[in-house]
Amino acid sequence: MTGSSRFERPVVVQVSGHSSERVVFDINDASNILLRHLDRQTEKRKIAMDACLRVLRGEAHPTSARRAFVAAALEAKILRGD
């Protein structure tokens, strides 16, 4: 299963109260945010990171990683738009 790592629809997050909103278009953006900005080791963050890795390996579709990323962002209270 190879192909695009882009999300069908972007996700909007705000990683801190002092930063501007970021539009997340693909797995690379989502992975970066999960690794650098979500420091709490939660189950939803782990699931999202695993889902992104599976897409990068060609084992899953971006849709599943997007869904997991949205859940982790919602839990971390950084989700601004889905």
Residue, then its C-alpha position, 0 to 999 in steps of 0.5 A: m500500500t503505497g501512495s500519498s501521505r496527505f490528509e484528505r482534509p487538513v487539521v488546524v491546531q494551535v500548539s501553544g497559547h502564544s503561537s498562531e494556528r497551524v494547518v496540518f496537511d500531511i503525516n509529516d506535519a502531524s508526526n512533527i507536532l506529536l513528537r515536539h509539542l505533545d509531551r504527555q505520553t498518553e494512549k491517544r498520542k501513542i496510537a496517533m504516532d503508531a498510525c503515522l508510522r504505519v502510513l509512512r511504512g505504506e501499511a495504512h491509509p492517511t485517513s486512519a492516521r488523521r483520525a488518530f491525530v485528531a483524537a490526540a489533538l482534541e485530548a491535548k486541547i490543541l485542536r482548532g478545526d477538523 
